[in-house]
Amino acid sequence: MVKTVVGEEAQLNALEETLSASASPAQVGLVVGKLSASSDRALAYSLIPTPPTDSGAPACSLLRAATKPKAAAKAASSDASSSLDFDVDWVAEHARQVLRAVSQVAPLYGSAVDERLLIHISYSPRRWAYRICDMSSGRLRPCDYKYSKLLASLQTFRCTYNFEIRLPVVQAEPFKKVISKAISHLTKEVQNAKALIDGVLFLDDMDNNLEGPHNVEFLVPFKNNLPAEEGVAGLLLFAGSVSALAYLGPKESIAEVISDLKLDIITSLRSRLDIILDEADDDSTTNNLENSLSQKATQVVFHELRVPYSFPFPRRILIPWLAGSYICDYLQQSETTEDAMERCKEVMSLEADMGNYSIVEPESASAATLGSFLDVVPGALSKAPSEPGLKEMNSGQNGSRKTHGSSFSILVAFVVLLIAVLVGCIFSATLKT
């Protein structure tokens, strides 16, 4: 249960001044921070205003209630006569984009945390109100808050996770289900992995007295055999590398940052899958190359696949954000870092000046290969049948050849035996004569 909110002093104070100078009567945005089920403190790094919609309309507007003529003057000055109108869909889409970008700084904890932080900033008088919302009951309760230099105290933990998964694909399974199953399989692998921090095996009682950036490696257990399934149409080879990044805040345990790294690996792969699906469903896509790649990948029919089909996953890059911390974005094959910067400026209100920091490209592209068992199973034939039914027909012909060959061998043996008997009889008759 969250009892105290700790806010980044410099960022929240700067935002307060920006809001005070704004001519907009009302604004809505997102709190970028961290809620943990194992802590009674919530961290608030920054506030991100929701940008205007595609049509230029504000995401939040102040509405005046209709009043009677006699009471109009009085009602106009009454706060009770006003209400806020939100473009809920637009705010939700903005939240989805922001959470994808800040997954390293503010990891998602799923259903483990059933609380959310609500901050209300009043223009006049200037006042901040912090409330914790219980998602199960919908109730709001007040909490304490204080300011601190949070971003300057964060410790960085990096990891490059290499993976290779082979899973059978059932004929009737669509593309999204196949890739989701591969990611779910990888999730179990990552969850069971042991961590090495700067070459030292992580233990639950490890002290949080480390300094400087840290390198983390994950040791995975031996892989089990492929699960047996009926109606298998082929084999999915899902391989690549994921660059993960997590931050350790003050008074947090190392176990939390290890959990954050594991979660970042899985969240990153799911975000890339969402990008492919979004591109495939976007009819307004002007880039024919990206549109064709995404659509081809999502329209694969497994029982018609006769040659291996590979498609790239979007590549992660890290963009400088606040006080040396990074946010992430993903590039398709034809995109550049300039495209990512434009998206971050719009979604994250990112400034163009990155100071002494630069964009980091820490990984090569991940890829998935869809193919038949004959293509990807080690020790099997190198080429799959080019036409449906060819495999079975060839098997039948080979069987017929084996049958004919066996019959011929038996006939030859019988003839040889008969000749031997005849020669023996003749030889015996000659001896008697």
Disulfide bonds with the S-S distance in Angstrom:
none
